[in-house]
Amino acid sequence: MKILIAEDDATTRKLLRKTVEKWGHEVVEAQDGAEALAMLVQSGAKFMIVDWNMPGVDGIELCRRVRCLDEMGYVYIVLVTINDSKEDVILALESGADDHVSKPFDRKELRARVRAGERILELERALRAENDGLKSKNEQLEELVSIDPLMDIGNRRGLFKAIEKAHHRYSRYGEEYGVVMCDIDHFKTYNDSYGHLAGDRALRAVADAMKGILRVSDEIFRFGGEELVLLTPKQEPKGVTFFAERLRNAVEQVGIAHEKSARGVLTVSCGATVTSGTDVSSKWEDVLQRADRALYLAKASGRNAVRYRGNEAGAGGVPPTDPAAARGKAPAASM
Amino acid sequence: MRDARLQPIDLAGAMDRFDGDLPFFLEVLREFLVLSPARFRSIEEAVERGDGAQLRTITHNLRGSAGNLGADALSARVLAIENMDLGAANREAGRHLEQLRFELARIEAFVGEITGEAI
């Protein structure tokens, strides 16, 4: 174990050093409290033998300062002093010392106290390791409960967490975000025609196709059944509509055969929106509902389409160029 | 055999602290003998300046190292100075420092006796 000895008296310091080294410990020395504090951080020692009376930062103040160092983990401190009245011992312990040894010190007593400290540190290490392991497992569990295992994307729970955060950023910092809600067209008939296992494969393929065009900052979630929601930060109406159109196209391009679909392949309809104006004071649920309404418009327009719906209650609700029109189709009526 | 109470060093107690390592004990003791005159001068200067805090720091440290070396008589004399108010220390500084130097000389003689060397 590495032990930091803070002692301004050269004679006592030398004696302590040799004594502790004989017990197989590595020693780091400091001649006063300020130096001890710096050496503690530098050396990473977890055990200190500290003299009470030192110039500048004395042992009591040193104990207090060590207890304020969050990044160090637990440091065990034995205060060595001639001051051994009951009041002194109480002050030493209350300032953060773990133990106390009188000067001139008794070698056997000091050794027993160092061993006791070692046991405490060992327990603390074991607890910390266990705690870190649990924390890591908790993080894994947290991730697992937010993931849809079939599509390998976020699930509804993950979406609600993510959109809540995005909405908070928008309300607080004005960082707009876009929402695209997608629904696979005629998926029930796909399942009925090709079976549920094929349906599962199709769901994975749709998710993969969409994942293939995401930016690092975009997020994709399974909202339920054959519905997916995508969150895309820093968007404006035109951008989010273009993004939704790319999603729609990516799925169509996979070419999953669906004989009961108008185009002969599996397609998706997408409803898009972005935050603006009064969204600052509304809830994220309202934004999600707007994307849902836009999706309804896309479905109503004949499916395999993208529709945008802005926040009509506030500024920024200007509809973008209709992507269907951009592809040479008649634009849908504004709803 | 001489009475242990008259000895300037409690060798048995010191050997226990030094884990029976006589050469190391003598090494540290010699260093202590070299450093002590300067500490005595510091005591003198602190008394002259009327610097009570400095006087307490020096005497406190000196008492600690003397105690670890088993120099109990010297340690007791240092404690007497440490417990004095500045006025008393000022009045009696000369006598006390003389006693400290006397105890230091006894320790030097003690080391000479053990090692057969003159310090």
Interface residues (C-beta under 8 A of the other chain):
Chain A: D8 D9 A10 T11 T12 K14 L15 K18 T19 K22 D51 N53 P55 I82 K103 P104 F105 D106 R107 K108
Chain B: G13 D16 R17 F18 D19 D21 F24 V28 E31 F32 L35 T57 H60 N61 R63 G64 S65 G67 N68 L69 G70
